[in-house]
Amino acid sequence: MNFASATASLKKVRGIILSELGYDIRKAGGVSSPLGSNCDVDAPRFDIQTTNNFYFIACTSPPPTSESPSGPWDRLRWGTGTPGSVMGYCATCTGFPLVPITEMIERIDIVFDEGTDVSPFFGVAILDNIDVNGTLVGHSQDED
């Protein structure tokens, strides 16, 4: 067994209040389909550090607020565009509740730590169009 993970840190998110969070995932047949990227209750996930707590939102846990399949891609979004509408599991709260994330953001990471041992997936997640509050985040050609 190979114990490995990949992490990407989102920049310029410190001090915001979340109203929407999401990504497009290369996935044929919807999030529960074994075709395409890994998508389950653990990964890929957002790890969210706020001023007071630590939250996580994984591909299917909690379920996305909206899912728009488009060919080989599914667009997954959490939140309605209203501040405080993004729900996450609070890892630092008693009982690990699913609650609205209303505090100021300190850091957001995307983590993938699943492998071929998680059936029926094949140990990869291909993401695009990372969405923070309606703004797509990515690497442009003019960045270093």
C-alpha positions as CSV (number, residue, x, y, z in Angstrom):
1,M,0.0,0.0,0.0
2,N,1.2,3.5,-0.9
3,F,0.4,6.2,1.7
4,A,0.4,9.4,-0.4
5,S,-1.6,12.5,-0.9
6,A,-1.7,15.6,-3.0
7,T,-2.6,19.1,-1.7
8,A,-3.2,22.4,-3.4
9,S,-3.5,25.6,-1.4
10,L,-5.8,28.3,-2.8
11,K,-4.3,31.8,-2.7
12,K,-6.0,35.1,-1.9
13,V,-8.8,33.6,0.2
14,R,-7.8,35.0,3.6
15,G,-10.4,37.3,5.1
16,I,-13.3,36.3,2.9
17,I,-16.7,34.8,3.9
18,L,-17.7,31.9,1.8
19,S,-20.9,32.1,-0.4
20,E,-20.0,29.4,-2.9
21,L,-17.3,26.7,-3.3
22,G,-16.8,24.1,-5.9
23,Y,-15.0,22.5,-8.8
24,D,-15.6,20.7,-12.1
25,I,-14.6,17.0,-11.8
26,R,-13.9,14.8,-14.8
27,K,-16.6,12.1,-14.2
28,A,-18.8,10.3,-16.6
29,G,-22.2,9.2,-15.3
30,G,-22.5,11.5,-12.2
31,V,-20.7,11.6,-8.9
32,S,-21.7,8.1,-7.8
33,S,-20.5,6.5,-11.1
34,P,-17.2,4.5,-11.0
35,L,-16.4,6.0,-14.4
36,G,-13.8,8.8,-14.2
37,S,-12.3,10.5,-11.2
38,N,-12.5,9.3,-7.6
39,C,-15.4,11.1,-5.9
40,D,-16.5,9.9,-2.5
41,V,-17.1,11.0,1.2
42,D,-13.4,11.6,1.8
43,A,-11.8,13.0,-1.4
44,P,-11.2,15.1,-3.2
45,R,-12.1,17.6,-0.5
46,F,-11.7,21.1,0.6
47,D,-10.0,21.6,4.0
48,I,-11.1,25.0,5.3
49,Q,-9.5,26.8,8.2
50,T,-11.4,29.7,9.5
51,T,-10.6,32.2,12.3
52,N,-12.4,29.8,14.8
53,N,-12.7,26.3,13.4
54,F,-11.6,23.7,10.8
55,Y,-14.1,22.3,8.3
56,F,-14.1,19.9,5.4
57,I,-16.3,19.4,2.3
58,A,-15.7,16.3,0.3
59,C,-16.9,15.3,-3.2
60,T,-20.1,13.7,-1.9
61,S,-20.1,14.7,1.8
62,P,-22.0,16.8,2.3
63,P,-23.9,16.4,-1.0
64,P,-23.3,19.3,-3.4
65,T,-25.9,22.1,-3.4
66,S,-25.9,21.8,-7.2
67,E,-24.6,19.3,-9.7
68,S,-24.5,19.9,-13.4
69,P,-23.3,17.0,-15.5
70,S,-21.8,18.1,-18.8
71,G,-20.3,15.3,-20.9
72,P,-17.3,13.9,-19.2
73,W,-17.4,16.7,-16.5
74,D,-19.6,17.2,-13.5
75,R,-19.8,20.8,-12.0
76,L,-20.2,20.5,-8.2
77,R,-21.0,23.5,-6.1
78,W,-21.7,24.0,-2.4
79,G,-23.5,27.1,-1.3
80,T,-26.1,29.3,-3.0
81,G,-24.1,32.5,-3.6
82,T,-25.3,34.0,-0.3
83,P,-22.7,34.5,2.5
84,G,-22.9,31.8,5.0
85,S,-24.7,29.3,2.7
86,V,-21.8,26.9,2.4
87,M,-22.2,23.9,4.7
88,G,-19.2,22.0,6.0
89,Y,-18.4,19.4,8.6
90,C,-16.8,21.1,11.6
91,A,-13.9,18.9,12.7
92,T,-13.1,21.1,15.7
93,C,-16.7,21.2,17.0
94,T,-18.1,18.7,19.5
95,G,-20.0,15.9,17.6
96,F,-18.5,16.8,14.1
97,P,-21.7,18.7,13.0
98,L,-22.7,19.8,9.5
99,V,-23.0,23.6,9.9
100,P,-22.9,26.8,7.9
101,I,-19.4,28.2,7.5
102,T,-19.9,31.8,8.6
103,E,-16.5,32.8,9.9
104,M,-13.7,34.6,8.0
105,I,-11.5,32.2,6.0
106,E,-7.8,31.8,6.9
107,R,-6.9,29.1,4.4
108,I,-8.5,26.7,1.9
109,D,-6.7,23.6,0.6
110,I,-7.8,20.9,-1.8
111,V,-6.7,17.5,-0.6
112,F,-6.7,14.2,-2.5
113,D,-5.7,11.2,-0.4
114,E,-7.5,8.2,-1.9
115,G,-6.0,5.4,-3.9
116,T,-6.7,2.3,-5.8
117,D,-7.6,0.6,-2.5
118,V,-10.9,2.6,-2.5
119,S,-13.2,0.6,-4.8
120,P,-14.6,1.2,-7.4
121,F,-12.4,4.1,-8.2
122,F,-8.9,4.0,-9.7
123,G,-7.0,6.5,-7.5
124,V,-7.1,9.8,-9.4
125,A,-9.1,13.0,-9.4
126,I,-9.0,15.4,-12.3
127,L,-10.4,18.9,-11.3
128,D,-10.8,22.1,-13.2
129,N,-12.6,25.5,-12.7
130,I,-12.0,25.7,-8.9
131,D,-14.8,28.1,-7.7
132,V,-14.5,30.4,-4.7
133,N,-17.5,32.8,-4.3
134,G,-18.3,32.6,-8.0
135,T,-14.8,33.4,-9.2
136,L,-13.0,30.6,-11.0
137,V,-9.5,30.0,-9.7
138,G,-6.6,28.6,-11.7
139,H,-3.2,29.2,-13.2
140,S,-3.1,31.7,-16.0
141,Q,-0.4,32.0,-18.7
142,D,0.8,35.3,-17.4
143,E,1.6,34.0,-13.9
144,D,5.0,32.7,-12.8
